[in-house]
Amino acid sequence: MNTTTTNNSRVGKELVRQMTFEKRAPDNTFIRGTGIDKPLDILNVNASPATISGDECWAIWLPAGKELALRSRSEHTEASEQPEWPDAHLVALPEGSMLSGEQWGEEFEARMSRLPKTANKIAVIPVRGVITQRNPFEGTTTERLGRQLSAAVADPEVGVVVFDIDSPGGAVLGTPELGEAIRSADEQKPMVAVANSMAASGAYWLASAARRLAVAPSGQVGSIGVFSMHVDRSKMLDDMGIDVTFIHAGKFKVEGNPTEPLGDEAKAAMQGRIDTYYDMFVGAVAAGRGVTKGEVTANFGQGRMFTAEAAKALGMVDRVATLEGVLAGMMKSGNGTKATGKSLDTAERRLRLSGSSP
């Protein structure tokens, strides 16, 4: 990633002020910050000196990202205004009950039946908002989710891990690694994902890594794709009477910077990165859903979202069900009947998994 730092001079401050104003303009849909309308990390307006960084690749559904982008326009956000996402927690089975996988088929049920008797809890890991690698922005991070996953897998009382997903996706960085961690963890304990009610783009990347995937009746999944963005601010700077000169070593060190039009070579390089990440995305979904890469790209891998029943018909999910329905269906009493929803409600107790803080 290319990074250029402007001096904290009068001209530099004016440039930051103008860029900050543009960021906040009511009709401006392009926002560079920490996670919306990919790539969004061009300017940290609170840094001194201001830091301008290069293009980043994103796997996020833009329509859902716009609402979050609007929240990011204020210069400061009070801690009390930050969203309060639910913590990872354990759901305990009613006394005399056991975990069941019969709602997912014979193969899944066989795996569940082999779990030790001590594994009588379900770990529920919420995946909320924009997903980034390390710095949470109106959401969570792949590092935090990875810690929660590791804690759940290591807990002898946990028999199955359920990802409760409501996310438009986020940054590509860190997503392939977490997806692979979910696939690897499934070899030890069954992994289940529920789109409750959205698993878009990078969130679907993660969801598809689970052994079984459900979507809420009103939910949506998909938006398979990757993009980046270049904004040419050269005219704005020219109108301001500001000339920017880069002193650099390395032919491509400053290519793609926002102070000049995007050149053909820089555009080709950006497209190459996008194509690489898209191929990784499609490959991961194909592996998770048990289809070929060609089937993904031909049937549901061109960036669109799909409603629950349409997604099921395309093989993007295994069933249409609420999170509550999925959890209740995993509980079977000692006499072979399923536990009631009331028992589920009274049995649930929230326990924080280690490493749940960002």
C-alpha distance (Angstrom), angle and dihedral (degrees) to the residues before:
residue distance angle dihedral
M1 . . .
N2 3.77 . .
T3 3.77 116.5 .
T4 3.78 128.0 -173.9
T5 3.79 124.1 -177.4
T6 3.80 120.8 -152.0
N7 3.79 118.4 -146.3
N8 3.78 116.0 -105.8
S9 3.80 91.4 -112.4
R10 3.80 130.9 131.5
V11 3.79 90.6 -94.5
G12 3.80 91.0 46.9
K13 3.81 91.4 51.0
E14 3.80 91.3 49.3
L15 3.80 90.2 50.7
V16 3.79 90.3 51.0
R17 3.81 91.0 46.9
Q18 3.80 92.5 52.0
M19 3.78 92.8 45.5
T20 3.79 90.5 47.8
F21 3.79 90.4 51.2
E22 3.77 90.5 51.0
K23 3.79 89.6 50.5
R24 3.80 90.6 56.0
A25 3.81 98.7 42.2
P26 3.83 108.6 128.2
D27 3.81 93.7 -130.1
N28 3.80 95.6 42.5
T29 3.79 111.3 107.7
F30 3.80 95.5 178.0
I31 3.78 112.1 86.4
R32 3.76 124.9 172.1
G33 3.77 112.4 -158.4
T34 3.75 129.9 97.0
G35 3.75 109.7 -38.0
I36 3.82 125.4 -14.0
D37 3.82 133.0 95.8
K38 3.83 92.4 6.3
P39 3.01 130.7 -84.5
L40 3.79 95.7 37.0
D41 3.76 106.3 155.4
I42 3.79 100.9 89.9
L43 3.77 97.1 114.1
N44 3.76 136.4 25.2
V45 3.81 99.6 -164.4
N46 3.79 93.4 -170.4
A47 3.80 94.2 55.5
S48 3.78 120.5 100.3
P49 2.92 111.1 -125.4
A50 3.80 94.4 26.9
T51 3.79 114.6 -112.2
I52 3.78 120.8 -142.7
S53 3.79 113.1 -166.6
G54 3.77 132.0 -173.0
D55 3.77 137.3 -109.4
E56 3.79 122.1 -48.3
C57 3.79 127.4 -169.4
W58 3.78 119.9 -120.7
A59 3.78 137.5 -165.8
I60 3.80 100.7 -162.8
W61 3.80 135.7 126.4
L62 3.79 105.4 -115.1
P63 3.83 100.9 -152.4
A64 3.80 90.0 58.2
G65 3.78 91.2 42.6
K66 3.79 94.6 58.4
E67 3.79 94.2 71.1
L68 3.78 90.7 51.6
A69 3.79 89.5 46.0
L70 3.79 91.2 58.1
R71 3.79 89.7 57.1
S72 3.79 91.0 54.3
R73 3.80 94.2 60.5
S74 3.80 95.8 84.4
E75 3.80 112.9 91.6
H76 3.80 93.5 -131.2
T77 3.78 130.9 22.6
E78 3.77 119.0 -155.9
A79 3.78 115.2 -126.8
S80 3.79 89.7 -121.1
E81 3.80 89.7 59.5
Q82 3.79 93.9 57.3
P83 3.81 113.6 107.4
E84 3.78 114.5 -100.0
W85 3.78 104.4 -136.7
P86 3.82 117.4 -167.5
D87 3.79 117.4 -100.1
A88 3.77 124.6 -117.7
H89 3.78 107.2 -90.6
L90 3.78 145.1 175.2
V91 3.78 125.0 -114.3
A92 3.81 111.8 -151.7
L93 3.79 120.9 -149.1
P94 3.82 119.5 -120.2
E95 3.78 113.7 -96.3
G96 3.79 111.6 -79.4
S97 3.81 93.2 19.2
M98 3.78 130.9 116.6
L99 3.78 136.7 -158.0
S100 3.79 115.1 -89.7
G101 3.77 131.7 -166.5
E102 3.78 98.4 -179.2
Q103 3.81 92.4 114.7
W104 3.81 87.8 66.0
G105 3.79 98.8 48.1
E106 3.79 139.6 -94.9
E107 3.81 97.6 -61.3
F108 3.79 92.7 52.7
E109 3.81 92.5 43.6
A110 3.80 90.0 52.3
R111 3.79 90.6 54.5
M112 3.79 92.2 48.8
S113 3.81 92.1 49.5
R114 3.79 90.5 57.1
L115 3.80 93.4 57.6
P116 3.82 115.5 111.9
K117 3.81 116.7 -98.7
T118 3.80 89.9 -114.9
A119 3.83 89.7 64.7
N120 3.80 96.1 86.0
K121 3.80 100.6 136.0
I122 3.79 136.7 79.4
A123 3.80 118.5 -138.5
V124 3.80 111.5 -143.0
I125 3.81 114.4 -161.9
P126 3.84 114.3 -170.8
V127 3.81 117.2 -143.7
R128 3.79 105.8 -163.9
G129 3.79 136.0 172.3
V130 3.79 127.2 -20.9
I131 3.80 114.1 -3.7
T132 3.79 117.1 -139.5
Q133 3.78 130.6 166.8
R134 3.79 101.5 -114.1
N135 3.80 116.2 -16.7
P136 3.82 111.8 63.6
F137 3.80 114.7 -137.1
E138 3.80 113.9 -177.1
G139 3.81 86.6 -33.4
T140 3.77 143.5 28.6
T141 3.80 141.9 -63.0
T142 3.77 134.0 -115.2
E143 3.81 88.5 -126.7
R144 3.80 92.0 56.9
L145 3.81 92.3 45.7
G146 3.79 89.4 48.4
R147 3.81 91.5 54.0
Q148 3.78 91.3 48.8
L149 3.80 90.9 48.9
S150 3.81 92.1 50.4
A151 3.81 91.1 49.0
A152 3.80 91.8 50.7
V153 3.80 93.4 48.2
A154 3.81 91.4 48.6
D155 3.83 93.7 48.7
P156 3.84 108.3 96.9
E157 3.81 90.6 -154.6
V158 3.80 93.0 59.9
G159 3.79 115.2 89.8
V160 3.80 101.7 171.8
V161 3.81 136.3 14.4
V162 3.81 120.8 -138.6
F163 3.81 121.7 -166.8
D164 3.81 110.2 -149.6
I165 3.81 100.8 -156.3
D166 3.79 130.7 -166.6
S167 3.79 106.2 150.9
P168 3.82 141.0 123.6
G169 3.81 89.9 -143.9
G170 3.77 124.9 -112.0
A171 3.79 142.6 -160.8
V172 3.79 120.9 7.2
L173 3.80 92.6 -139.7
G174 3.79 109.5 96.5
T175 3.81 95.2 8.4
P176 3.84 98.8 96.8
E177 3.79 90.5 48.4
L178 3.81 93.5 50.9
G179 3.79 91.0 45.8
E180 3.78 90.2 54.1
A181 3.80 90.2 47.1
I182 3.81 89.3 55.3
R183 3.81 91.0 50.0
S184 3.80 91.2 49.0
A185 3.81 92.4 46.4
D186 3.79 89.3 54.5
E187 3.80 88.3 68.3
Q188 3.82 87.3 66.0
K189 3.80 102.0 34.0
P190 3.81 131.7 6.2
M191 3.81 114.2 -93.4
V192 3.81 120.1 -149.6
A193 3.81 128.4 -178.6
V194 3.80 128.0 -162.0
A195 3.80 122.4 -166.8
N196 3.80 97.0 -141.1
S197 2.93 88.9 -164.0
M198 3.82 112.1 -41.8
A199 3.78 133.4 28.2
A200 3.79 103.7 171.3
S201 3.78 130.2 170.3
G202 3.82 109.7 -40.2
A203 3.81 89.9 15.6
Y204 3.81 89.5 56.9
W205 3.81 88.1 47.1
L206 3.80 87.2 61.2
A207 3.80 95.3 39.2
S208 3.79 92.2 53.4
A209 3.81 89.4 58.9
A210 3.81 90.6 67.6
R211 3.80 119.4 93.9
R212 3.81 91.4 -123.0
L213 3.80 129.4 24.9
A214 3.82 130.0 -165.7
V215 3.79 132.0 179.5
A216 3.80 128.1 -154.8
P217 3.82 115.0 -108.9
S218 3.81 91.4 -107.6
G219 3.79 93.7 36.6
Q220 3.79 134.0 110.7
V221 3.78 135.1 -147.8
G222 3.79 135.8 -177.6
S223 3.81 133.1 53.3
I224 3.80 90.2 150.8
G225 3.78 106.0 -175.4
V226 3.79 145.9 85.8
F227 3.77 132.8 -129.0
S228 3.75 145.1 171.5
M229 3.77 131.9 -169.1
H230 3.77 142.3 -141.8
V231 3.81 122.6 -158.0
D232 3.79 117.5 -162.4
R233 3.82 108.0 -144.8
S234 3.79 95.7 169.3
K235 3.82 94.5 108.9
M236 3.78 91.9 48.9
L237 3.80 90.7 51.7
D238 3.81 91.1 45.4
D239 3.80 90.8 52.8
M240 3.80 88.4 51.0
G241 3.79 90.9 50.9
I242 3.79 92.5 -118.5
D243 3.81 122.9 141.8
V244 3.80 117.4 -164.8
T245 3.79 118.6 -156.9
F246 3.80 121.4 -171.5
I247 3.79 118.1 -151.2
H248 3.78 104.0 -161.6
A249 3.78 147.7 147.8
G250 3.77 119.9 -139.6
K251 3.80 122.8 56.9
F252 3.79 95.6 -114.3
K253 3.81 100.0 30.8
V254 3.80 95.9 111.0
E255 3.79 100.8 26.4
G256 3.78 114.7 132.4
N257 3.80 93.7 27.2
P258 3.82 115.4 152.8
T259 3.81 96.3 -121.5
E260 3.81 94.3 77.0
P261 3.82 139.5 32.1
L262 3.79 116.3 -80.3
G263 3.79 110.6 -97.6
D264 3.79 124.8 -139.0
E265 3.80 93.7 -110.6
A266 3.80 92.9 49.5
K267 3.80 91.1 46.9
A268 3.80 90.8 50.7
A269 3.81 90.7 49.9
M270 3.82 91.5 50.5
Q271 3.80 90.9 47.7
G272 3.79 89.6 51.1
R273 3.80 91.5 56.1
I274 3.79 91.2 46.2
D275 3.81 91.5 50.9
T276 3.80 91.3 48.9
Y277 3.80 93.1 52.2
Y278 3.80 92.0 43.4
D279 3.79 90.5 53.5
M280 3.81 89.3 50.4
F281 3.81 90.1 49.3
V282 3.80 94.1 49.6
G283 3.80 91.8 44.9
A284 3.79 92.2 51.8
V285 3.80 93.0 49.2
A286 3.80 91.6 46.7
A287 3.80 91.3 52.0
G288 3.78 92.8 46.2
R289 3.79 96.0 47.2
G290 3.80 95.4 39.9
V291 3.81 96.9 -118.8
T292 3.79 136.0 110.8
K293 3.79 124.9 -90.0
G294 3.79 88.3 -116.6
E295 3.80 90.7 56.8
V296 3.79 90.7 51.3
T297 3.80 94.7 51.2
A298 3.81 93.4 42.4
N299 3.79 98.8 45.7
F300 3.80 110.9 28.3
G301 3.79 111.3 -13.6
Q302 3.80 104.0 94.7
G303 3.80 100.4 90.9
R304 3.80 104.2 -86.2
M305 3.80 127.2 128.1
F306 3.81 121.0 -127.1
T307 3.79 130.7 -153.4
A308 3.79 120.1 -123.0
E309 3.80 101.7 -92.2
A310 3.80 92.8 40.0
A311 3.80 90.4 51.2
K312 3.79 91.4 50.2
A313 3.80 91.4 50.1
L314 3.81 89.7 52.2
G315 3.80 93.1 48.9
M316 3.79 94.1 -113.6
V317 3.82 90.9 125.0
D318 3.78 134.6 22.1
R319 3.79 99.2 -135.4
V320 3.78 145.8 -6.7
A321 3.80 110.7 -114.4
T322 3.78 142.6 129.8
L323 3.79 121.5 -107.8
E324 3.80 89.3 -110.9
G325 3.78 90.3 52.1
V326 3.78 92.3 50.0
L327 3.81 92.7 49.6
A328 3.80 93.6 45.6
G329 3.79 90.6 48.8
M330 3.79 90.7 56.9
M331 3.80 92.2 60.7
K332 3.80 121.1 83.0
S333 3.78 125.0 174.5
G334 3.78 122.7 -127.4
N335 3.81 91.8 -99.0
G336 3.79 91.8 57.7
T337 3.82 99.1 -99.6
K338 3.78 123.5 119.5
A339 3.78 119.4 -102.3
T340 3.78 114.7 -107.6
G341 3.76 124.8 -111.0
K342 3.81 88.7 -113.7
S343 3.80 90.3 57.4
L344 3.77 89.2 50.3
D345 3.79 91.5 53.5
T346 3.79 94.0 49.4
A347 3.81 93.1 43.3
E348 3.80 97.8 52.7
R349 3.77 115.9 104.7
R350 3.75 123.6 172.2
L351 3.79 117.3 -129.0
R352 3.77 121.7 172.2
L353 3.75 114.5 -124.7
S354 3.77 116.3 -133.8
G355 3.78 115.6 -91.1
S356 3.80 94.5 24.4
S357 3.78 94.5 137.9
P358 3.80 117.0 90.4
